[in-house]
């Protein structure tokens, strides 16, 4: 596995500036970087997602998965939901953006739109909940994909409209997928 860690507040600060091997030394650097993070205000969601999406290597067959953890609303740079989602759609390709929101002031609508458009999933935790349990459940879920890039086809004689979800998400171990439409 390879990874990168980015801090985003008023600006985006990547740790390695590229994907690096997940060896002991790099994981130790990442742990120290994360432990040193301080809440300094501002949430540059658009910039952070754009920067993370540039890590995708079109020549690689490896999937790129972004785990996007945030504790707030977009307040720095582009803050318009439609523009943020459009930028993600334009640049994501086959990348999955999994969102994990923490706190009461999370824009769940925006994060759900991002995960729906990238065939991923969202998870939220409020301060009263046990964050360790939520994070553990979240990572247990996403580490075991069963089916990816799902498509459904109907016979020509069947007219189907208003399908939801519009983009079928990946299916993970222990999950079911319900598709509704007319």
HELIX and SHEET records of a PDB file:
HELIX    1   1 UNK A   24  UNK A   35  1                                  12    
HELIX    2   2 UNK A   45  UNK A   53  1                                   9    
HELIX    3   3 UNK A   81  UNK A   92  1                                  12    
HELIX    4   4 UNK A  108  UNK A  117  1                                  10    
HELIX    5   5 UNK A  131  UNK A  142  1                                  12    
SHEET    1   A 2 UNK A   2  UNK A   3  0                                        
SHEET    2   A 2 UNK A  20  UNK A  21 -1                                        
SHEET    1   B 2 UNK A   6  UNK A   8  0                                        
SHEET    2   B 2 UNK A  12  UNK A  14 -1                                        
SHEET    1   C 3 UNK A  65  UNK A  70  0                                        
SHEET    2   C 3 UNK A  96  UNK A 102  1                                        
SHEET    3   C 3 UNK A 122  UNK A 125  1                                        
SHEET    1   D 2 UNK A 145  UNK A 147  0                                        
SHEET    2   D 2 UNK A 171  UNK A 172 -1                                        
END                                                                             
